[in-house]
Amino acid sequence: MKPVFRPSGEEPGVTIVDPIQRRQYPLQTSTNVQPIPTDIDQFYFPVDSATKLTTDSLVLPYVVGIYVRTLDGNILVEAEEFAYEVLPEREYLIELNGPIKVYLRVTSELTIASSSERMELDFGTSTQVHIGARSYHERPGATITTTATPQDMMDAISTFGSALKTTSCERSLPSLRGHPPRIELGDEFRIPNEISPPDTGVRIEVPPKLNKIYPVSTLAYYLGANVVRGDRPRLVTDRGFSHTLNHPVWGFEDEVERVFKQIFFFDCITRTEGYYGVELYERQEIEDHVDLLFDELYEKSLAEQLETYLDVPFEVIQEYLPTWSLTTYTTDELQNIESLPYVVNDLSIIRAVENKQNHGTAVESPNAISGFMRGTEAGDRGKSDIDCISYVAPPETNSLEQAWVGTGNPVGANKIIRKAFDNKFNRTTSTEGIKITVVCNEPEMSPEYDDGENLYGERDELEFDIDVYRNLSVNELRTVFTTETDFLHYIGHIKENEFVCRDGRLDVGTLNEVAVDTFLLNGCRSYEQGKRLIDVGSIGGVVTYSQVGNTSATAIGRVIARLLNRGFSLRSALTLAREHQIVGNQYTVVGDGSIEIAQSESGTPMLYQINSPAPNFNGKHELQITTYPTSDLGMGALFKPFLEDVETHFLSGGQIPKFSLSSVALAQFLRLEKLPAIINGDFVWSTELNIFDI
């Protein structure tokens, strides 16, 4: 279903709604308007739906990046916070980088004025404004059937590049990478006629083994490359160029990762010669270290670009690379190929691990895990005699997040379940507000949701529908699970893999279907119930492996809820909470951990780290920003903090360079959006912090 346009409620204007991603973007007008459908082929860039209305101004709900372009896409003006641009009357194409991609086409004069909290486009007089919207949502276009033979699996992965919307360096932009086709195991190899992989002249040769095939999946997708049988791993082009993928020092998987990151990084820089000619920090930093002419590189073929990119030693660019968002470990099991399209869609680094159960050996819980198992204590959220969970501990990486595909229950990583993605793509569309359901089945645990407006619904630009239930019976809880909601926050006891109700227990595995999209099951040992929720229709959720004490669980539940409310995904919210010791390894994510409940106000969720004034900062504060790419604005997206005098863009992913700010400047910045902050080691919320008290 395409984005829809509807008149806004209380204020005059139009609200753009993405019914699949559940995104909302209100635009305030000077008078009441009635949107009228119009042609989608007038915006130069692709849009999914379009409308027109008449107004003399548009006010945006918050400040976003704006590009004012000519009708053929060339940038005239870029505007963000504290902008004031006056442009003469002519035809303009205006690109708004909000939670839904929006383009405006007008013939008028144009004044853009923004503060730190407000942005207005003034057309001078009553003007017809054409509005086009494109969803960031992508779904698989078709399904490939493959047998279990390595050759067929390589052929299946070779189709991933068919989803790319371009094979130019602009494919480094998230919106120009489509979703790879689904893969299903079957008795014969079948590719639908509509699948047409690009002819990029690039192939990846690997031995026909799963531990060599799986790790090149993302690289093959990004390059539109064919994966073929070879005696030794290497990247080859039709120009005769060859690059080994089995480095003598760091081996196969590390070299695949380095090659992919290097190509991607240089694509992000080269594309600044095209339609997104912004000042990019990473380009400014590496231009003096490489002898490359990016204007000439932009015009070259993909194969020619690869030769040039990989001629640069990796060490030259290593310190300027963004932190990768996701590393996924996959066991060498045949069925895991069915999950590859979904982790590849997140542009994940993929690493293969041996599945010991294939060789008759149980996966054992590493010694380091024993510390997270809590003993029985007063106030525990349920007890269980079931301890036979097989734990695995994925190796640490330098990515922001980790995931696990295959046998075993990962500690510190998202347990990927293929059914979750099927559920996501099959869920019903909605143009309503974000529906939150809170269930507290134990009065002693009520502090977790008391004063609930500070957990959910505190976003003026978003519509929330919040229902709170207490002390439910089995039938009442069953009804909650089968009633549509975007997010269920459950607080209560779970005993022997069943939810404890006032008159008995409920196992969600006995339900035929549930209508809960995402969830936080904040009770003891909720892992199995979380997996069963996904089996019967849910997409993803936060669950627990062990007993959790009531006091700590209350604090954890409130923090995770507030992070989700600010646009963090399930996976990034839990990762952040774990890194700052708000939660331990007893909490994990099951299903699709990339899903978000609410959109981020600024597009990219952030964490602030603030150090108090020190002599070497001349009395100023040091601000470190960590960015978390999302499913919409993933790797390759641009990020620009709304700080005065900062004109440079950064690649999203991890920490960007530190800023030195006065107390006044920092206080203004922290008020822009309610986001998590670490100040002198303490976890706080930016809008609740009085920087002058430090």
Secondary structure, 3 states (H helix, E strand, C coil): CCCEEEECCCCCEEEEEECCCCEEEEEEECCCCCCEECCCCCCCCCCCEEEEEEEEEEEECCCCCEEEECCCCCEEEEECCCCEEEEEEEEEEEEEECCCEEEEEEEEEEEEEECCCCEEEEEEEEEEEEEEEECCCCCCCCEEEECCCHHHHHHHHCCHHHHECCCCHHHHCHHHECCCCEEEECCCCECCCCCCCCCCCEEEEECCCHHHHHHHHHHHHHHCCEEEECCCCEEEECCCCEEECCECCCHHHHHHHHHHHHHHHHHHHHHHHCCCCCCEHHHHHHCCCCCCCHHHHHHCCHHHHHHHHCCCCHHHHHHHCCCCCEEEEEECCHHHHHCHHHHHHCCCEEEEECCHHHHCCCCCCCHHHHHHCCCCCCCCCCCCCCCCCCEECCCCCCCCEEEEECCCEECCCEECCHHHHHHHHHCCCCCCCEEEEEEECCHHHHHHCCCHHHCCCCCCCCCEEEEEEECCCHHHHHHHHCCCEEEEEEECCEECCEEEECCEEECHHHCCCCCEEEEEEECCCCHHHHHHHHHCCCCEEEEECCCCCHHHHHHHHHHHHHHHHCCCEHHHHHHHHHHCCCCCCCEEEEECCCCECCCCCCCCCEEEEEECCCHHHCCCEEEEEEECCCCCCCCCCEECCCCCCCCCEEECCEECCCEEECHHHHHHHHCCCCCEEEECCEEEEHHHCCHHHC
